[in-house]
Amino acid sequence: MPATLLHTHRVEKPWGRHSLYPGFEDAPEGGAPIGEVWFQEPGDTTPDLLIKYLFTSEKLSVQVHPDDAQAQARGLPRGKDECWTILAAQPDSTIALGPKQPISKDQLRSDAQDGSIEQDLDWVPVKAGDFYYAPSGTVHAIGGGLTLIEVQQNSETTYRLYDYGSERELHLTDGVEVAHLEPYQPITSPGPVGEGRTILVEGPKFVLERWSAGEHAVTLPEGRTGWLVPITGAGEVAGVAFSAGQCVTVTGSETVSLGEGGDALFAYPGTTRL
């Protein structure tokens, strides 16, 4: 099908929230908080990308992901590059991205064990509108008070290095082995490339665009899928209507109509823009 409205899957998390974001129904008071909303294709599929919303009330664990080669050496399909588009943030919200200074494997392991890894990391202040790309191997932790959209390679392989004293399993051997030991180097986004179209990241694993209201023509090569994520507003593609809080996959050549006040992300695998 040229366009498919994906299933919305709400995920309860202890670090989640009851108050979510426009387009989503709040979690009932007294019930479990919602930390993530995933968008999933019908049936038993394993697409290249996975799209999530995250709603955080406290810091997530310090973690790292393997790259493609490291994952495939373990019999896994792919590694996990990911990126975050910040939609809302409390004034003191931060994301940890890599160590502040170069660090050895031995020190990373030791500091993860005693908790001083928190002081090793570069906690970057974030605000609505910010964008961060975290290649696999980046030691990171998403802070509290954030609403964001995560676009990632479709892998749930996570090596947890530190979890603030909780009893959840850590993966120090695997995590230290794949971790980048130098400070994080942010990417430079290509920026605007046409009316209502901005490229946030262009490869190596996927391209992410941000669109404003208007008509957006896309032509995807055979076998390639695009993910349309309306942040605000509503629209239509290939006879499928969509609105904020939803996600639509697109294939082939189609025109996306994004209505007045619309703001959307469009993601697709590859190294270069369409």
Salt bridges, closest charged atoms under 4 A:
GLU36 OE1 - LYS52 NZ 3.96
ASP48 OD1 - ARG78 NH2 3.58
ASP68 OD2 - LYS205 NZ 2.77
GLU82 OE2 - HIS65 NE2 3.08
GLU82 OE1 - LYS80 NZ 3.91
GLU82 OE2 - HIS140 NE2 2.97
ASP106 OD1 - ARG109 NH1 3.31
GLU118 OE1 - LYS59 NZ 2.88
ASP130 OD1 - LYS127 NZ 2.98
GLU150 OE2 - LYS52 NZ 3.90
GLU156 OE2 - LYS52 NZ 3.46
ASP163 OD2 - ARG168 NE 2.85
GLU169 OE1 - HIS171 NE2 3.89
ASP174 OD1 - ARG74 NH2 2.45
GLU177 OE2 - LYS105 NZ 3.43
GLU202 OE1 - ARG273 NH2 2.92
GLU209 OE1 - ARG197 NE 2.73
ASP263 OD2 - ARG210 NH2 2.65
